[in-house]
Each structure stands twice: as structure tokens, then as C-alpha cells.
Amino acid sequence: MFAWSPSDMPGINPNIIYHRLHVNPACKPVAQKKRNFALERVAIIEAEIDKLLAAGFIEEVSYSEWLANVVLVAKQGKWQMESLRRLHRPQQGMP
């Protein structure tokens, strides 16, 4: 099965694939200061969040102690929400 967007995969059973963050309870929560965005970008962010909610990829959480701001990147004439996971990968393989 090939899927190019979250809307291509609605209703995937969480028993098939599920991601959970196992955080050490001794770790102190980190919260970034909330960033303000231009109204144009807020609309883009809300549309992307609505797509992910509709596909069941994310769920709303209230009073989260962990907070990271959204990163928007201009790609091919469109704005996209970008994950910073690539920046945290090791640059060199370990022998």
C-alpha cells in the first residue's frame, strides 16, 4: 500500500501500527515559548492539523507539559510543516 498523505490512510487500526513515547519519569519537561505566526501561516497549520486529526494520526492533548513549536518550510511553492527529526540524526555511522 502506498500512501502520499494522511488522508490516503483513514481508519488504520492502531493495533497494526502505533507510536508511543516512553519518557523517563525523572526527566524534566521542556516547553518552548509559544511562537506567534502570521494569519496566512496559522491557516496552513490549522489545515494540516485538521488533516492529521481526521486521519487519526494525532489526538488532542490538554495541558501538555512538553511543548515544541511548529516549523513551516517553503517547498515547491507551498508551505509544509517540517519535522526536525532529521536534524537529530547522527551525522556519521558508528563502527
C-alpha positions as CSV (number, residue, x, y, z in Angstrom):
1,M,0.0,0.0,0.0
2,F,1.4,3.4,-1.0
3,A,0.1,6.5,0.7
4,W,1.2,10.0,-0.1
5,S,-0.8,11.8,2.5
6,P,-2.6,11.1,5.8
7,S,-6.0,11.3,4.0
8,D,-5.0,8.2,2.0
9,M,-4.9,6.2,5.2
10,P,-8.1,6.9,7.2
11,G,-9.1,4.5,9.9
12,I,-5.9,2.5,10.2
13,N,-6.2,0.2,13.1
14,P,-3.9,1.3,15.9
15,N,-3.2,-2.3,16.7
16,I,-1.3,-2.6,13.4
17,I,1.0,0.3,14.0
18,Y,1.2,2.6,17.0
19,H,3.8,5.0,18.2
20,R,4.3,5.8,21.9
21,L,6.9,7.9,23.5
22,H,8.5,6.2,26.5
23,V,9.8,9.1,28.5
24,N,11.8,8.6,31.7
25,P,9.7,10.0,34.5
26,A,12.8,11.5,36.1
27,C,13.3,13.8,33.0
28,K,12.3,17.4,33.4
29,P,9.7,18.6,30.8
30,V,10.9,21.1,28.2
31,A,8.5,23.7,26.8
32,Q,9.4,26.2,24.2
33,K,7.9,29.7,24.3
34,K,4.8,29.8,22.1
35,R,5.6,31.4,18.8
36,N,3.2,33.7,17.0
37,F,2.6,33.2,13.3
38,A,1.2,35.4,10.5
39,L,-2.5,34.7,9.8
40,E,-1.7,33.1,6.5
41,R,0.6,30.6,8.2
42,V,-1.9,29.9,11.0
43,A,-4.5,28.9,8.4
44,I,-1.9,26.5,6.8
45,I,-1.0,25.0,10.2
46,E,-4.7,24.5,11.2
47,A,-5.4,22.8,7.8
48,E,-2.6,20.4,8.3
49,I,-3.6,19.6,11.9
50,D,-7.2,19.0,10.7
51,K,-5.9,16.5,8.1
52,L,-3.9,14.6,10.7
53,L,-6.8,14.6,13.2
54,A,-9.2,13.4,10.6
55,A,-6.9,10.5,9.6
56,G,-6.5,9.6,13.3
57,F,-2.7,10.2,13.3
58,I,-2.8,12.6,16.2
59,E,-5.1,13.3,19.1
60,E,-5.7,16.4,21.1
61,V,-4.0,16.7,24.4
62,S,-4.8,19.2,27.1
63,Y,-2.3,20.8,29.5
64,S,0.8,19.2,28.0
65,E,4.0,19.9,29.9
66,W,6.0,19.2,26.8
67,L,5.7,21.7,24.0
68,A,7.5,22.2,20.7
69,N,6.6,24.9,18.1
70,V,5.6,24.0,14.6
71,V,8.2,24.6,11.9
72,L,6.9,25.8,8.5
73,V,9.1,25.3,5.4
74,A,8.5,26.7,1.9
75,K,8.9,23.8,-0.5
76,Q,8.0,23.9,-4.2
77,G,5.8,26.9,-3.8
78,K,3.8,25.5,-0.8
79,W,4.2,25.7,2.9
80,Q,4.7,22.4,4.7
81,M,5.0,21.5,8.4
82,E,8.5,20.0,8.8
83,S,9.8,17.6,11.4
84,L,13.2,18.3,13.0
85,R,13.9,14.6,13.4
86,R,16.4,14.8,10.6
87,L,18.5,17.3,12.5
88,H,18.8,15.0,15.5
89,R,20.2,12.0,13.5
90,P,23.8,11.1,13.9
91,Q,25.9,12.6,11.1
92,Q,28.3,9.7,10.9
93,G,27.7,6.0,11.3
94,M,29.2,4.3,14.3
95,P,31.7,1.4,13.6
